[in-house]
Amino acid sequence: MNLSNNTILITGGTSGIGLTFAEEFLKSGNTVIICGRRVERLDALEAKHPGLITITCDIADTKQREDLCDHVLKNYPETNILMNNAGIQLVADLTKPVDLEKIREEIETNLVAPIHLGSLFAQHLASKNDSALINISSGLAFVPIAFMPIYCATKAALHSLTLSWRHQLKNSSVKVFEIIPPSTDTELGHQRRADKSQSHGGLPLSEFITEAMEALKNDILEAPIGYAKGLRAKREEMFNVMNH
């Protein structure tokens, strides 16, 4: 994949992995569009990064996803890359009645939104000579942590979906990537923490982005990063380790 001269839409681009990709792509000479729910964060990032394009959008909402697609295709028709990155990570005890609203929110954000957005943009991407659909899954797609079962299940589904998408688009110009992060030092999961400013911990984003960009550059379509390689390669063995 060419890492420059693209126009890239990144969901969940206001923090963590999404923002790190946005900053790296800007440095590489791309036009970058990010969307997120937090207007104040989007405004701050726009001021910090001249040239960064920001759009307010809650991708858990069907109408807002459709409006996002319409806005991008109308105003930035040169868009040739969609990165499905936005996600939330909650805990759920499946031995007791669950909060269905939270379950639905997690599934809508992590799985339904990428399916919907990818379908909305697929024909447009296929009309470009050099284009890509990039899904950000997780090492937990292969080895779930049992106290976050819905998050892990959505990422496993996104992995499966990416395989199918790659097959359906095999005769088009669209390269379908899956970037598979390990635990990275972001704010993912802040909704379930008492201290909302506490980070997730894990691989530093500087190390993550170096390896991820190298994977994109070299057309590694399914790219586990860091110790996600071990989770992908030794699923059954690592389950007991991860859930000890």
Number of C-alpha atoms within 10 A of each C-alpha: 17 12 14 13 13 21 21 24 27 24 26 24 29 25 18 19 24 21 18 17 23 24 16 17 20 22 11 13 13 19 21 23 22 24 23 20 17 14 15 11 16 22 15 11 19 15 11 10 12 9 13 18 16 21 20 17 20 20 26 22 14 15 12 14 19 14 12 20 17 15 13 16 14 10 10 15 13 16 21 24 25 24 25 25 23 28 25 18 19 20 17 18 13 12 6 7 8 11 10 9 9 14 15 14 17 20 20 21 20 29 24 20 22 27 16 16 20 20 12 16 19 21 13 17 24 18 13 16 10 16 25 23 24 24 24 23 29 27 26 27 24 25 26 24 20 17 14 17 17 24 27 24 20 24 25 21 16 23 23 12 16 23 16 13 20 18 12 11 16 12 10 18 15 25 23 25 24 25 25 26 24 21 20 20 18 18 18 22 17 17 13 12 14 8 9 11 9 14 16 16 12 11 17 12 16 12 12 20 17 13 17 19 17 14 20 21 12 10 15 17 18 18 21 24 23 19 14 21 16 17 23 18 13 13 16 12 12 17 17 12 10 13 11 7
